[in-house]
C-alpha cells in the first residue's frame, strides 16, 4: 500500500514514521478562471475538487487549556497556509479548561475542540483556493507537542461534476446591474 493511501486512511504523520507524508506528494492547488470568473476549485494530479479538508487528532498534547496560546497557534496556521483570516472565536470551558473555537477564513475554516484532561484535541482544517492547509500540521505539532498526530484527508466536492451530470451548473444565476 502506498504512503498516499496510508495518509488518506489517517495513519500517523510522526517524523520518522514509515507512513509519514511528504510535501512533494501534494502540490499546491491551481485556481481556475475558466469563464472569466475565479471559481476557487482546486486541481491536483488531475483531480478537480472544492477544497482540502483535514481531520486532525492530537494525542498526548500539551497547552490545550491555554486560550491565548491556541489563538496564536490558529493565527500562525492561517499565516503559513496562505489563507485569509476573517474572525476567531474561542470559548474556554470550566472547570476542566477545554477550549472550543473556530477561525473563520475567506477560504473556509479551522476549528478546535480540546480535552486537556485527556491530552486530546480534535481539529478540522478546511481550505479552498490557493492555500496549503497541510502546512498547518507542523505548526500544530510545534505548538502542542503531541505524542501522536493522526490526519485524515478528504477532497471536498470532487464528485461535483459527476453529481451535476458533467456540467458546471449553478443553482442560481446572479446578475449585477450598474
Secondary structure, DSSP 8 states (H G I E B T S, - for coil): --HHHHHHTT-B--TT-TT---GGGS-------TTSS----EEETTEEESEEEEEEEEES-S-TT-HHHHHHHHHHHHHHHT--EEEEEEEE-TTT--EEEEEEETTEEEEEEEEGGGTEEEEEEEEESS--TTHHHHHHHHHH--SEEEEEEEEETTTHHHHTTTS---SS------
